Amino acid sequence: GKLSRIVQFRLDPKIAARVEPDDVLQEAWLAALKRIPQFLEDDSMPMLVWLRLIVGQTIVDLHRHHLGAR
């Protein structure tokens, strides 16, 4: 729920017309899965905060891809 609301709030409307929030979350989950060893090594950050960070980075990557890197 919380992560989905973050995606809906932060996703540019131009991109939201082409990309579903669930697809953004799926990309973020895949990125998190690849980075789970680093998270487990340094547990100073709560998991929800860590996941929010990855979701935010995924949104930035989508913006760069769809709107061009600036």
N, C-alpha and C positions, 0 to 999 in steps of 0.2 A: 503494500500500500504506500508506504512513505517514499520508496524509491520510484514508484510509478508516478506519484504526484510531482516529484522533482523533475522527472523527464517531461511531463506535460507542461510544467511551468517554465522550464529553461529551454525547451526545444523551439528553435525559430519557426514561426508559422509557415514560412516557405518550405522548410524541410518537413514539418509535421504533415503537410499535404501529401508528401510522398512516402514518408516513413512512419510506421506505426510505433507507438511507445513500447509495445511489447518486443518489437524487433530491436530497439535500442537496449532494452533490458537484457535481451538474449546476448547481444554483443558484449555488454558489460559483464554478464555472468561468465562468458567464455574468457574474457580478459582476467577476471578474478580467479578463475580456475588455474590459469597459467601462472598467476602470481601468488597463489596460496602458500608456497614454501617460504617466500619472503615474509608474508604476514605471520606465519607460525614462528619464524625465527625472532621477530621483533614484535612482541605482543603488547607494546606500549599504547597502541591505538585500539579503541573498541571496534568490533567488527562492523557495526552499522556505519560508523564514521569512515572506516576504510572502504566499505562498499559505496558510500556516497561519493567519496573521492574518485573511485573508478568509474562510477556512472557519470560524474562530471567530466572526466577525461574522455569518456566515450562520446559524450555530447559535443565536446570541443572538436574531436576528431571528425565527427559527422559534419559539423559546420564547416570545417576546413575542406572536407571532401566535396560537399555539395555547393558551398558558396565561394570556394577558392581561398587559399591560404593568404592571410594578410598580416 
